């Protein structure tokens, strides 16, 4: 079993901005351990001589003409936002009160 | 009007052109069918009645006026709810986007509108296309029209079930690891994953950007070719879009010729783990192709055995990054904890409430695989495996024009059967994932019913990148040979759907 414990999952959940209950953390630690065990064989397959593929069909220098295209209006961009004010997205405080 | 909904898209388009039937009649017939059976199937998350009828009426008027119309004008279509549409909600099967409406259309939707195809509605899916059963939808599972207690495949179970249940003649799907082809296999329908970049992804809500591909879902091989030609082609809005022309796909499907072609059986995609009835039907298909003059050869792709593992590192890694945008700021759900919380706490609460278990699992797995100290061992290694899979394909296509395998190792399983076992669920995609890893096109078509359970079996064809036409050319032949043995389409053997409303 891969060594993924509850604290590891808690750390990952914080990085991913997903609150998790204690039960969820326990369950996720067990599941992740099993999944990682099942898939970790990939690290043994390819040697240093094999290049990595990030994109199935390589393209390079994809440019378009430097002209203004269609863009969303301010109203359209804000249409689905949970909150807005003065034509901008409105968010809760970024920093803690103090 | 049952005869009308049983027509293929091609046959319907001919009747529309000949003015034997109107687009409004055809669209209404499908809307009536949705009304009658979708309570039992749950293929649709949203039904777009008014707009669909309006578009259909416009087509009828244009035809009366003698305007030149696209061949599929007036042929209705359903759209997977991962693809954004103006004027209709797009949920991605998630609570986090409940009630959200896109301010723009996906490029493929624009193309449907340009062809004047009435959009019947949005179809159900596993949340953010993560799953193989549609059970991970936040809006309840879709049921398989062949047996309502079984899964319709996933993630595009809604699109496949809608087409199989005659609720739509055509649908759009998306395929990241098999989400078009595997639902096609278990519902007795046709599904195609085009060459990566062959169809614009602009407006398809991203799961894993280097694997995702939009493609057609239909009841016949020719119908998929017709739809593929509508949606394919270069799009400057998608920087991974290929500049190649779409190609003569419809012509290839109409030609349907395999004589002298070499068809490679992939040694690694059969045997252990594959249901006996699936393999029996698969070997029958090989015999039929041989009888039509194809040469059947065996090819070996030894690195395919690592494809599933590499996929379950690459896909979650890309997904964890792509899903970071659901932060309760720009769109969708916002959950505000008590007190005066900071944005960070709002994000944590929003994503906890908005995402389901499988999405959380994959985000955490992807975050883990991309962590400092693990990146090279996991994500880096998986990308190297991707290279090895591409090399296997390249070697196999030296020996064969097209490759063939079962689409999925089993027929449709029971709802709930694999829900608590993520690893067992992931195995459904073992035969479909290699195509996404390499970017090559794949097509699934019905291969008959398995003897042990009477459920549909899928046959998968794979072609080299940019050679999608070969799939249609071979698929059309196999389809006609199989239908000759069945005495008609496989879906004619599907049971009546009861308990709809």
Interface residues (C-beta under 8 A of the other chain):
Chain A: X4 X8 X9 X12 X13 X14 X15 X16 X17 X18 X19 X20 X24 X28 X31 X32 X34 X35 X36 X38 X39 X40 X41 X42 X43 X45 X46 X50 X51 X52 X53 X54 X55 X56 X57 X59 X62 X64 X72 X76 X77 X79 X80 X81 X82 X83 X89 X91 X92 X93 X94 X95 X96 X97
Chain B: X100 X101 X102 X103 X104 X195 X196 X197 X210 X211 X236 X239 X240 X242 X303 X306 X308 X309 X310 X312 X313 X320 X324 X327 X328 X329 X330 X331 X332 X333 X334 X336 X340 X341 X342 X343 X344 X346 X347 X348 X349 X351 X352 X355 X360 X361 X363 X364 X365 X367 X368 X371 X377 X378 X380 X381 X382 X383 X384 X385 X386 X387 X388 X390 X422 X423 X436 X437 X438 X439 X465
